[in-house]
Amino acid sequence: MSPGTRRGRASRGRLSDFSSFSQPLSLSSTPGRPAPPTPWRTCAAELERNKRCPTARLKKHEFSVDMTCEGCSNAVTRVLNKLGGVQFEIDLPSKKVCIDSEHSVDTLLETLKKTGKTVTYLGLR
């Protein structure tokens, strides 16, 4: 180390130490790193998280299905499991099926009609 060289914090932070930089300062806290996220980047990140979370974008549909016994509810279970991409609850006493799915209402309605039962769409839950 030469006699005129300083060590430690005393030599840092002087304006003269930064005179060789010709580039403007960025918003980034450290060189080489991207700037902090802007609001649109935050939204895009949240959308990406929702893509990974299967229940974040599922719509809850409610159907009335003319079920009279456990065999009828098993038929509904069978056709919905065959369709895939659905989560559902069957309420046999009230004859209702609540389906969480990204499938269209028409697809769900046609699938439920494959049971041979009378099916009515009640709306979003």
N, CA, C and O atoms as a GROMACS GRO file, in nm:
protein
  500
    1MET      N    1   0.085  -0.116   0.000
    1MET     CA    2   0.000   0.000   0.000
    1MET      C    3   0.090   0.123   0.000
    1MET      O    4   0.186   0.130   0.077
    2SER      N    5   0.061   0.220  -0.085
    2SER     CA    6   0.143   0.340  -0.094
    2SER      C    7   0.109   0.435   0.020
    2SER      O    8   0.000   0.427   0.076
    3PRO      N    9   0.200   0.526   0.054
    3PRO     CA   10   0.179   0.612   0.169
    3PRO      C   11   0.060   0.708   0.153
    3PRO      O   12   0.003   0.750   0.254
    4GLY      N   13   0.019   0.743   0.032
    4GLY     CA   14  -0.090   0.839   0.015
    4GLY      C   15  -0.228   0.774   0.006
    4GLY      O   16  -0.328   0.845  -0.007
    5THR      N   17  -0.236   0.642   0.014
    5THR     CA   18  -0.363   0.572   0.000
    5THR      C   19  -0.428   0.553   0.136
    5THR      O   20  -0.363   0.512   0.232
    6ARG      N   21  -0.556   0.585   0.143
    6ARG     CA   22  -0.630   0.567   0.268
    6ARG      C   23  -0.708   0.437   0.265
    6ARG      O   24  -0.745   0.387   0.159
    7ARG      N   25  -0.730   0.385   0.381
    7ARG     CA   26  -0.811   0.264   0.394
    7ARG      C   27  -0.936   0.296   0.475
    7ARG      O   28  -0.940   0.393   0.550
    8GLY      N   29  -1.036   0.212   0.458
    8GLY     CA   30  -1.156   0.224   0.542
    8GLY      C   31  -1.257   0.319   0.484
    8GLY      O   32  -1.254   0.352   0.365
    9ARG      N   33  -1.348   0.364   0.569
    9ARG     CA   34  -1.462   0.444   0.526
    9ARG      C   35  -1.424   0.589   0.495
    9ARG      O   36  -1.499   0.658   0.426
   10ALA      N   37  -1.316   0.634   0.543
   10ALA     CA   38  -1.280   0.775   0.526
   10ALA      C   39  -1.267   0.812   0.378
   10ALA      O   40  -1.295   0.926   0.341
   11SER      N   41  -1.226   0.718   0.294
   11SER     CA   42  -1.208   0.751   0.153
   11SER      C   43  -1.336   0.733   0.072
   11SER      O   44  -1.341   0.774  -0.044
   12ARG      N   45  -1.436   0.673   0.127
   12ARG     CA   46  -1.561   0.651   0.056
   12ARG      C   47  -1.653   0.771   0.065
   12ARG      O   48  -1.650   0.846   0.163
   13GLY      N   49  -1.734   0.789  -0.037
   13GLY     CA   50  -1.839   0.888  -0.029
   13GLY      C   51  -1.798   1.029  -0.068
   13GLY      O   52  -1.883   1.118  -0.069
   14ARG      N   53  -1.674   1.052  -0.100
   14ARG     CA   54  -1.634   1.185  -0.143
   14ARG      C   55  -1.682   1.208  -0.285
   14ARG      O   56  -1.683   1.115  -0.366
   15LEU      N   57  -1.720   1.328  -0.314
   15LEU     CA   58  -1.765   1.364  -0.447
   15LEU      C   59  -1.654   1.340  -0.550
   15LEU      O   60  -1.681   1.299  -0.662
   16SER      N   61  -1.532   1.366  -0.511
   16SER     CA   62  -1.420   1.348  -0.604
   16SER      C   63  -1.401   1.201  -0.641
   16SER      O   64  -1.349   1.172  -0.748
   17ASP      N   65  -1.442   1.108  -0.554
   17ASP     CA   66  -1.428   0.965  -0.584
   17ASP      C   67  -1.521   0.923  -0.697
   17ASP      O   68  -1.494   0.823  -0.764
   18PHE      N   69  -1.630   0.997  -0.720
   18PHE     CA   70  -1.730   0.960  -0.819
   18PHE      C   71  -1.719   1.044  -0.946
   18PHE      O   72  -1.805   1.034  -1.034
   19SER      N   73  -1.618   1.125  -0.957
   19SER     CA   74  -1.605   1.213  -1.073
   19SER      C   75  -1.577   1.136  -1.202
   19SER      O   76  -1.600   1.189  -1.311
   20SER      N   77  -1.530   1.013  -1.193
   20SER     CA   78  -1.500   0.936  -1.314
   20SER      C   79  -1.625   0.873  -1.375
   20SER      O   80  -1.619   0.823  -1.487
   21PHE      N   81  -1.736   0.873  -1.304
   21PHE     CA   82  -1.859   0.815  -1.357
   21PHE      C   83  -1.927   0.915  -1.450
   21PHE      O   84  -1.950   1.030  -1.413
   22SER      N   85  -1.958   0.871  -1.571
   22SER     CA   86  -2.025   0.959  -1.666
   22SER      C   87  -2.172   0.921  -1.682
   22SER      O   88  -2.248   0.993  -1.747
   23GLN      N   89  -2.212   0.808  -1.625
   23GLN     CA   90  -2.350   0.763  -1.639
   23GLN      C   91  -2.437   0.827  -1.532
   23GLN      O   92  -2.392   0.849  -1.420
   24PRO      N   93  -2.563   0.858  -1.567
   24PRO     CA   94  -2.653   0.913  -1.465
   24PRO      C   95  -2.689   0.806  -1.362
   24PRO      O   96  -2.683   0.686  -1.389
   25LEU      N   97  -2.725   0.851  -1.245
   25LEU     CA   98  -2.764   0.758  -1.140
   25LEU      C   99  -2.898   0.694  -1.175
   25LEU      O  100  -2.986   0.760  -1.229
   26SER      N  101  -2.912   0.566  -1.144
   26SER     CA  102  -3.039   0.499  -1.168
   26SER      C  103  -3.116   0.489  -1.037
   26SER      O  104  -3.064   0.521  -0.930
   27LEU      N  105  -3.241   0.444  -1.047
   27LEU     CA  106  -3.323   0.425  -0.927
   27LEU      C  107  -3.283   0.300  -0.852
   27LEU      O  108  -3.329   0.278  -0.740
   28SER      N  109  -3.201   0.219  -0.911
   28SER     CA  110  -3.160   0.093  -0.850
   28SER      C  111  -3.071   0.121  -0.730
   28SER      O  112  -2.991   0.215  -0.731
   29SER      N  113  -3.085   0.040  -0.628
   29SER     CA  114  -3.005   0.060  -0.508
   29SER      C  115  -2.863   0.010  -0.527
   29SER      O  116  -2.771   0.058  -0.460
   30THR      N  117  -2.842  -0.085  -0.615
   30THR     CA  118  -2.708  -0.136  -0.642
   30THR      C  119  -2.687  -0.146  -0.792
   30THR      O  120  -2.780  -0.178  -0.866
   31PRO      N  121  -2.567  -0.119  -0.838
   31PRO     CA  122  -2.540  -0.127  -0.981
   31PRO      C  123  -2.561  -0.268  -1.033
   31PRO      O  124  -2.529  -0.366  -0.966
   32GLY      N  125  -2.616  -0.278  -1.154
   32GLY     CA  126  -2.637  -0.408  -1.214
   32GLY      C  127  -2.770  -0.472  -1.178
   32GLY      O  128  -2.809  -0.573  -1.237
   33ARG      N  129  -2.840  -0.415  -1.084
   33ARG     CA  130  -2.971  -0.468  -1.046
   33ARG      C  131  -3.079  -0.383  -1.108
   33ARG      O  132  -3.059  -0.264  -1.130
   34PRO      N  133  -3.194  -0.442  -1.138
   34PRO     CA  134  -3.303  -0.363  -1.197
   34PRO      C  135  -3.363  -0.267  -1.095
   34PRO      O  136  -3.349  -0.284  -0.974
   35ALA      N  137  -3.430  -0.166  -1.148
   35ALA     CA  138  -3.497  -0.068  -1.063
   35ALA      C  139  -3.610  -0.135  -0.986
   35ALA      O  140  -3.657  -0.242  -1.027
   36PRO      N  141  -3.656  -0.076  -0.877
   36PRO     CA  142  -3.768  -0.133  -0.802
   36PRO      C  143  -3.889  -0.148  -0.893
   36PRO      O  144  -3.902  -0.073  -0.989
   37PRO      N  145  -3.977  -0.242  -0.863
   37PRO     CA  146  -4.092  -0.266  -0.951
   37PRO      C  147  -4.186  -0.147  -0.956
   37PRO      O  148  -4.211  -0.080  -0.855
   38THR      N  149  -4.238  -0.123  -1.074
   38THR     CA  150  -4.339  -0.020  -1.092
   38THR      C  151  -4.474  -0.085  -1.066
   38THR      O  152  -4.482  -0.208  -1.059
   39PRO      N  153  -4.580  -0.006  -1.051
   39PRO     CA  154  -4.711  -0.066  -1.021
   39PRO      C  155  -4.754  -0.172  -1.123
   39PRO      O  156  -4.813  -0.273  -1.084
   40TRP      N  157  -4.726  -0.152  -1.251
   40TRP     CA  158  -4.769  -0.252  -1.349
   40TRP      C  159  -4.691  -0.380  -1.334
   40TRP      O  160  -4.743  -0.488  -1.363
   41ARG      N  161  -4.565  -0.372  -1.288
   41ARG     CA  162  -4.489  -0.494  -1.264
   41ARG      C  163  -4.545  -0.570  -1.144
   41ARG      O  164  -4.548  -0.693  -1.144
   42THR      N  165  -4.588  -0.497  -1.045
   42THR     CA  166  -4.648  -0.560  -0.928
   42THR      C  167  -4.774  -0.635  -0.968
   42THR      O  168  -4.796  -0.747  -0.924
   43CYS      N  169  -4.856  -0.572  -1.051
   43CYS     CA  170  -4.979  -0.638  -1.096
   43CYS      C  171  -4.946  -0.762  -1.177
   43CYS      O  172  -5.011  -0.866  -1.160
   44ALA      N  173  -4.847  -0.753  -1.264
   44ALA     CA  174  -4.808  -0.868  -1.345
   44ALA      C  175  -4.758  -0.981  -1.256
   44ALA      O  176  -4.785  -1.098  -1.282
   45ALA      N  177  -4.685  -0.946  -1.150
   45ALA     CA  178  -4.636  -1.048  -1.057
   45ALA      C  179  -4.753  -1.114  -0.986
   45ALA      O  180  -4.751  -1.235  -0.963
   46GLU      N  181  -4.854  -1.036  -0.950
   46GLU     CA  182  -4.971  -1.094  -0.884
   46GLU      C  183  -5.048  -1.185  -0.978
   46GLU      O  184  -5.097  -1.290  -0.937
   47LEU      N  185  -5.059  -1.145  -1.104
   47LEU     CA  186  -5.125  -1.231  -1.202
   47LEU      C  187  -5.050  -1.362  -1.219
   47LEU      O  188  -5.111  -1.468  -1.233
   48GLU      N  189  -4.918  -1.355  -1.217
   48GLU     CA  190  -4.837  -1.476  -1.230
   48GLU      C  191  -4.860  -1.568  -1.110
   48GLU      O  192  -4.867  -1.690  -1.125
   49ARG      N  193  -4.872  -1.509  -0.990
   49ARG     CA  194  -4.901  -1.589  -0.871
   49ARG      C  195  -5.036  -1.657  -0.884
   49ARG      O  196  -5.052  -1.773  -0.846
   50ASN      N  197  -5.135  -1.584  -0.939
   50ASN     CA  198  -5.268  -1.641  -0.955
   50ASN      C  199  -5.269  -1.757  -1.054
   50ASN      O  200  -5.348  -1.850  -1.039
   51LYS      N  201  -5.182  -1.752  -1.154
   51LYS     CA  202  -5.174  -1.862  -1.248
   51LYS      C  203  -5.126  -1.989  -1.177
   51LYS      O  204  -5.170  -2.100  -1.210
   52ARG      N  205  -5.037  -1.972  -1.080
   52ARG     CA  206  -4.984  -2.087  -1.009
   52ARG      C  207  -5.080  -2.140  -0.904
   52ARG      O  208  -5.074  -2.258  -0.870
   53CYS      N  209  -5.167  -2.056  -0.854
   53CYS     CA  210  -5.264  -2.097  -0.752
   53CYS      C  211  -5.393  -2.138  -0.821
   53CYS      O  212  -5.463  -2.051  -0.874
   54PRO      N  213  -5.428  -2.266  -0.823
   54PRO     CA  214  -5.542  -2.312  -0.900
   54PRO      C  215  -5.675  -2.257  -0.854
   54PRO      O  216  -5.767  -2.246  -0.936
   55THR      N  217  -5.691  -2.222  -0.728
   55THR     CA  218  -5.820  -2.175  -0.680
   55THR      C  219  -5.837  -2.025  -0.693
   55THR      O  220  -5.946  -1.974  -0.667
   56ALA      N  221  -5.733  -1.955  -0.732
   56ALA     CA  222  -5.742  -1.809  -0.738
   56ALA      C  223  -5.831  -1.760  -0.850
   56ALA      O  224  -5.889  -1.652  -0.838
   57ARG      N  225  -5.845  -1.833  -0.958
   57ARG     CA  226  -5.922  -1.785  -1.072
   57ARG      C  227  -6.045  -1.869  -1.100
   57ARG      O  228  -6.109  -1.849  -1.204
   58LEU      N  229  -6.081  -1.962  -1.014
   58LEU     CA  230  -6.197  -2.048  -1.036
   58LEU      C  231  -6.325  -1.974  -0.999
   58LEU      O  232  -6.331  -1.904  -0.898
   59LYS      N  233  -6.427  -1.991  -1.081
   59LYS     CA  234  -6.558  -1.934  -1.052
   59LYS      C  235  -6.644  -2.040  -0.986
   59LYS      O  236  -6.635  -2.158  -1.020
   60LYS      N  237  -6.729  -1.998  -0.894
   60LYS     CA  238  -6.817  -2.090  -0.823
   60LYS      C  239  -6.956  -2.084  -0.885
   60LYS      O  240  -7.025  -1.983  -0.877
   61HIS      N  241  -6.995  -2.194  -0.946
   61HIS     CA  242  -7.126  -2.204  -1.010
   61HIS      C  243  -7.215  -2.296  -0.928
   61HIS      O  244  -7.169  -2.393  -0.869
   62GLU      N  245  -7.344  -2.263  -0.924
   62GLU     CA  246  -7.439  -2.344  -0.849
   62GLU      C  247  -7.546  -2.398  -0.946
   62GLU      O  248  -7.604  -2.324  -1.025
   63PHE      N  249  -7.568  -2.529  -0.936
   63PHE     CA  250  -7.665  -2.597  -1.021
   63PHE      C  251  -7.766  -2.670  -0.935
   63PHE      O  252  -7.734  -2.717  -0.825
   64SER      N  253  -7.887  -2.680  -0.985
   64SER     CA  254  -7.989  -2.764  -0.924
   64SER      C  255  -7.996  -2.891  -1.008
   64SER      O  256  -8.021  -2.884  -1.129
   65VAL      N  257  -7.976  -3.006  -0.945
   65VAL     CA  258  -7.978  -3.135  -1.015
   65VAL      C  259  -8.083  -3.222  -0.946
   65VAL      O  260  -8.082  -3.235  -0.824
   66ASP      N  261  -8.172  -3.280  -1.024
   66ASP     CA  262  -8.280  -3.363  -0.969
   66ASP      C  263  -8.224  -3.497  -0.921
   66ASP      O  264  -8.237  -3.599  -0.989
   67MET      N  265  -8.163  -3.495  -0.803
   67MET     CA  266  -8.103  -3.616  -0.743
   67MET      C  267  -8.197  -3.666  -0.634
   67MET      O  268  -8.248  -3.589  -0.554
   68THR      N  269  -8.218  -3.797  -0.633
   68THR     CA  270  -8.308  -3.854  -0.532
   68THR      C  271  -8.238  -3.950  -0.437
   68THR      O  272  -8.290  -3.981  -0.330
   69CYS      N  273  -8.119  -3.998  -0.476
   69CYS     CA  274  -8.050  -4.096  -0.392
   69CYS      C  275  -7.899  -4.081  -0.407
   69CYS      O  276  -7.849  -3.998  -0.482
   70GLU      N  277  -7.828  -4.165  -0.333
   70GLU     CA  278  -7.682  -4.161  -0.337
   70GLU      C  279  -7.629  -4.205  -0.474
   70GLU      O  280  -7.522  -4.160  -0.516
   71GLY      N  281  -7.702  -4.291  -0.542
   71GLY     CA  282  -7.662  -4.333  -0.676
   71GLY      C  283  -7.662  -4.215  -0.772
   71GLY      O  284  -7.575  -4.205  -0.859
   72CYS      N  285  -7.758  -4.126  -0.757
   72CYS     CA  286  -7.764  -4.005  -0.840
   72CYS      C  287  -7.643  -3.915  -0.812
   72CYS      O  288  -7.582  -3.863  -0.905
   73SER      N  289  -7.609  -3.897  -0.685
   73SER     CA  290  -7.494  -3.812  -0.651
   73SER      C  291  -7.364  -3.877  -0.697
   73SER      O  292  -7.269  -3.807  -0.733
   74ASN      N  293  -7.359  -4.010  -0.697
   74ASN     CA  294  -7.240  -4.079  -0.749
   74ASN      C  295  -7.225  -4.058  -0.900
   74ASN      O  296  -7.114  -4.048  -0.951
   75ALA      N  297  -7.338  -4.052  -0.971
   75ALA     CA  298  -7.334  -4.026  -1.115
   75ALA      C  299  -7.280  -3.886  -1.142
   75ALA      O  300  -7.200  -3.866  -1.234
   76VAL      N  301  -7.322  -3.788  -1.062
   76VAL     CA  302  -7.271  -3.652  -1.075
   76VAL      C  303  -7.122  -3.649  -1.046
   76VAL      O  304  -7.045  -3.585  -1.119
   77THR      N  305  -7.080  -3.717  -0.941
   77THR     CA  306  -6.938  -3.724  -0.907
   77THR      C  307  -6.858  -3.784  -1.022
   77THR      O  308  -6.750  -3.734  -1.056
   78ARG      N  309  -6.909  -3.891  -1.081
   78ARG     CA  310  -6.839  -3.960  -1.189
   78ARG      C  311  -6.818  -3.869  -1.310
   78ARG      O  312  -6.707  -3.862  -1.363
   79VAL      N  313  -6.923  -3.800  -1.356
   79VAL     CA  314  -6.909  -3.716  -1.475
   79VAL      C  315  -6.821  -3.593  -1.450
   79VAL      O  316  -6.748  -3.550  -1.540
   80LEU      N  317  -6.827  -3.537  -1.329
   80LEU     CA  318  -6.743  -3.421  -1.299
   80LEU      C  319  -6.596  -3.460  -1.286
   80LEU      O  320  -6.508  -3.386  -1.330
   81ASN      N  321  -6.570  -3.575  -1.227
   81ASN     CA  322  -6.431  -3.622  -1.218
   81ASN      C  323  -6.375  -3.654  -1.356
   81ASN      O  324  -6.256  -3.633  -1.382
   82LYS      N  325  -6.460  -3.703  -1.444
   82LYS     CA  326  -6.418  -3.734  -1.580
   82LYS      C  327  -6.385  -3.605  -1.657
   82LYS      O  328  -6.293  -3.604  -1.740
   83LEU      N  329  -6.459  -3.497  -1.630
   83LEU     CA  330  -6.435  -3.368  -1.695
   83LEU      C  331  -6.299  -3.312  -1.654
   83LEU      O  332  -6.224  -3.262  -1.738
   84GLY      N  333  -6.268  -3.320  -1.525
   84GLY     CA  334  -6.140  -3.271  -1.473
   84GLY      C  335  -6.138  -3.120  -1.458
   84GLY      O  336  -6.221  -3.049  -1.517
   85GLY      N  337  -6.044  -3.070  -1.379
   85GLY     CA  338  -6.030  -2.927  -1.358
   85GLY      C  339  -6.143  -2.865  -1.277
   85GLY      O  340  -6.169  -2.745  -1.289
   86VAL      N  341  -6.210  -2.945  -1.196
   86VAL     CA  342  -6.321  -2.895  -1.116
   86VAL      C  343  -6.306  -2.938  -0.971
   86VAL      O  344  -6.246  -3.041  -0.940
   87GLN      N  345  -6.361  -2.857  -0.885
   87GLN     CA  346  -6.379  -2.893  -0.744
   87GLN      C  347  -6.526  -2.872  -0.717
   87GLN      O  348  -6.583  -2.772  -0.759
   88PHE      N  349  -6.588  -2.964  -0.647
   88PHE     CA  350  -6.734  -2.953  -0.632
   88PHE      C  351  -6.780  -3.006  -0.497
   88PHE      O  352  -6.712  -3.083  -0.430
   89GLU      N  353  -6.900  -2.960  -0.461
   89GLU     CA  354  -6.968  -3.006  -0.340
   89GLU      C  355  -7.109  -3.045  -0.380
   89GLU      O  356  -7.176  -2.972  -0.453
   90ILE      N  357  -7.153  -3.160  -0.333
   90ILE     CA  358  -7.288  -3.207  -0.364
   90ILE      C  359  -7.370  -3.204  -0.236
   90ILE      O  360  -7.331  -3.262  -0.134
   91ASP      N  361  -7.483  -3.135  -0.241
   91ASP     CA  362  -7.576  -3.129  -0.128
   91ASP      C  363  -7.701  -3.206  -0.169
   91ASP      O  364  -7.791  -3.150  -0.232
   92LEU      N  365  -7.706  -3.333  -0.133
   92LEU     CA  366  -7.816  -3.420  -0.176
   92LEU      C  367  -7.952  -3.377  -0.122
   92LEU      O  368  -8.048  -3.376  -0.199
   93PRO      N  369  -7.966  -3.340   0.008
   93PRO     CA  370  -8.098  -3.301   0.057
   93PRO      C  371  -8.157  -3.179  -0.015
   93PRO      O  372  -8.278  -3.174  -0.039
   94SER      N  373  -8.073  -3.082  -0.050
   94SER     CA  374  -8.126  -2.963  -0.120
   94SER      C  375  -8.113  -2.975  -0.272
   94SER      O  376  -8.152  -2.885  -0.345
   95LYS      N  377  -8.058  -3.088  -0.319
   95LYS     CA  378  -8.044  -3.118  -0.462
   95LYS      C  379  -7.964  -3.011  -0.536
   95LYS      O  380  -8.000  -2.970  -0.646
   96LYS      N  381  -7.853  -2.966  -0.473
   96LYS     CA  382  -7.768  -2.863  -0.532
   96LYS      C  383  -7.626  -2.915  -0.548
   96LYS      O  384  -7.576  -2.994  -0.467
   97VAL      N  385  -7.561  -2.867  -0.655
   97VAL     CA  386  -7.420  -2.898  -0.680
   97VAL      C  387  -7.348  -2.765  -0.700
   97VAL      O  388  -7.384  -2.688  -0.789
   98CYS      N  389  -7.248  -2.739  -0.617
   98CYS     CA  390  -7.166  -2.618  -0.630
   98CYS      C  391  -7.032  -2.660  -0.691
   98CYS      O  392  -6.963  -2.747  -0.639
   99ILE      N  393  -6.997  -2.596  -0.802
   99ILE     CA  394  -6.878  -2.635  -0.876
   99ILE      C  395  -6.783  -2.516  -0.888
   99ILE      O  396  -6.822  -2.409  -0.934
  100ASP      N  397  -6.658  -2.535  -0.846
  100ASP     CA  398  -6.551  -2.437  -0.866
  100ASP      C  399  -6.476  -2.482  -0.990
  100ASP      O  400  -6.414  -2.588  -0.992
  101SER      N  401  -6.481  -2.399  -1.096
  101SER     CA  402  -6.420  -2.439  -1.221
  101SER      C  403  -6.392  -2.320  -1.309
  101SER      O  404  -6.456  -2.216  -1.297
  102GLU      N  405  -6.295  -2.337  -1.398
  102GLU     CA  406  -6.269  -2.235  -1.500
  102GLU      C  407  -6.338  -2.271  -1.631
  102GLU      O  408  -6.329  -2.196  -1.728
  103HIS      N  409  -6.408  -2.385  -1.634
  103HIS     CA  410  -6.486  -2.425  -1.752
  103HIS      C  411  -6.606  -2.332  -1.767
  103HIS      O  412  -6.650  -2.270  -1.670
  104SER      N  413  -6.658  -2.322  -1.888
  104SER     CA  414  -6.775  -2.237  -1.912
  104SER      C  415  -6.900  -2.302  -1.852
  104SER      O  416  -6.902  -2.422  -1.823
  105VAL      N  417  -7.002  -2.221  -1.832
  105VAL     CA  418  -7.128  -2.270  -1.777
  105VAL      C  419  -7.188  -2.375  -1.871
  105VAL      O  420  -7.241  -2.476  -1.826
  106ASP      N  421  -7.179  -2.350  -2.002
  106ASP     CA  422  -7.235  -2.444  -2.099
  106ASP      C  423  -7.168  -2.581  -2.089
  106ASP      O  424  -7.234  -2.685  -2.096
  107THR      N  425  -7.036  -2.580  -2.073
  107THR     CA  426  -6.962  -2.708  -2.060
  107THR      C  427  -7.006  -2.782  -1.935
  107THR      O  428  -7.029  -2.903  -1.938
  108LEU      N  429  -7.018  -2.709  -1.824
  108LEU     CA  430  -7.060  -2.772  -1.698
  108LEU      C  431  -7.203  -2.823  -1.708
  108LEU      O  432  -7.234  -2.931  -1.658
  109LEU      N  433  -7.290  -2.746  -1.772
  109LEU     CA  434  -7.430  -2.785  -1.787
  109LEU      C  435  -7.442  -2.912  -1.872
  109LEU      O  436  -7.514  -3.005  -1.834
  110GLU      N  437  -7.372  -2.917  -1.984
  110GLU     CA  438  -7.374  -3.036  -2.070
  110GLU      C  439  -7.316  -3.157  -1.999
  110GLU      O  440  -7.364  -3.269  -2.016
  111THR      N  441  -7.212  -3.135  -1.920
  111THR     CA  442  -7.152  -3.246  -1.844
  111THR      C  443  -7.250  -3.302  -1.743
  111THR      O  444  -7.263  -3.424  -1.730
  112LEU      N  445  -7.318  -3.214  -1.670
  112LEU     CA  446  -7.414  -3.260  -1.570
  112LEU      C  447  -7.534  -3.329  -1.634
  112LEU      O  448  -7.592  -3.421  -1.576
  113LYS      N  449  -7.573  -3.287  -1.753
  113LYS     CA  450  -7.687  -3.348  -1.823
  113LYS      C  451  -7.655  -3.491  -1.868
  113LYS      O  452  -7.746  -3.568  -1.897
  114LYS      N  453  -7.527  -3.526  -1.873
  114LYS     CA  454  -7.488  -3.663  -1.909
  114LYS      C  455  -7.534  -3.765  -1.805
  114LYS      O  456  -7.535  -3.885  -1.831
  115THR      N  457  -7.571  -3.716  -1.686
  115THR     CA  458  -7.621  -3.806  -1.582
  115THR      C  459  -7.763  -3.852  -1.611
  115THR      O  460  -7.810  -3.948  -1.551
  116GLY      N  461  -7.833  -3.784  -1.701
  116GLY     CA  462  -7.972  -3.816  -1.731
  116GLY      C  463  -8.070  -3.747  -1.638
  116GLY      O  464  -8.191  -3.772  -1.646
  117LYS      N  465  -8.021  -3.663  -1.552
  117LYS     CA  466  -8.106  -3.590  -1.456
  117LYS      C  467  -8.140  -3.452  -1.510
  117LYS      O  468  -8.071  -3.399  -1.597
  118THR      N  469  -8.246  -3.394  -1.458
  118THR     CA  470  -8.284  -3.258  -1.494
  118THR      C  471  -8.188  -3.162  -1.424
  118THR      O  472  -8.169  -3.169  -1.302
  119VAL      N  473  -8.127  -3.072  -1.502
  119VAL     CA  474  -8.026  -2.981  -1.448
  119VAL      C  475  -8.066  -2.837  -1.480
  119VAL      O  476  -8.106  -2.806  -1.592
  120THR      N  477  -8.053  -2.749  -1.378
  120THR     CA  478  -8.081  -2.607  -1.395
  120THR      C  479  -7.965  -2.528  -1.338
  120THR      O  480  -7.915  -2.557  -1.229
  121TYR      N  481  -7.924  -2.427  -1.413
  121TYR     CA  482  -7.817  -2.337  -1.364
  121TYR      C  483  -7.878  -2.231  -1.274
  121TYR      O  484  -7.970  -2.161  -1.316
  122LEU      N  485  -7.828  -2.219  -1.150
  122LEU     CA  486  -7.882  -2.123  -1.053
  122LEU      C  487  -7.805  -1.992  -1.051
  122LEU      O  488  -7.859  -1.890  -1.010
  123GLY      N  489  -7.681  -1.994  -1.094
  123GLY     CA  490  -7.599  -1.872  -1.097
  123GLY      C  491  -7.468  -1.888  -1.024
  123GLY      O  492  -7.431  -1.996  -0.978
  124LEU      N  493  -7.397  -1.774  -1.016
  124LEU     CA  494  -7.270  -1.774  -0.943
  124LEU      C  495  -7.296  -1.770  -0.793
  124LEU      O  496  -7.393  -1.708  -0.748
  125ARG      N  497  -7.213  -1.834  -0.720
  125ARG     CA  498  -7.231  -1.841  -0.575
  125ARG      C  499  -7.149  -1.735  -0.508
  125ARG      O  500  -7.150  -1.724  -0.386
   0.00000   0.00000   0.00000
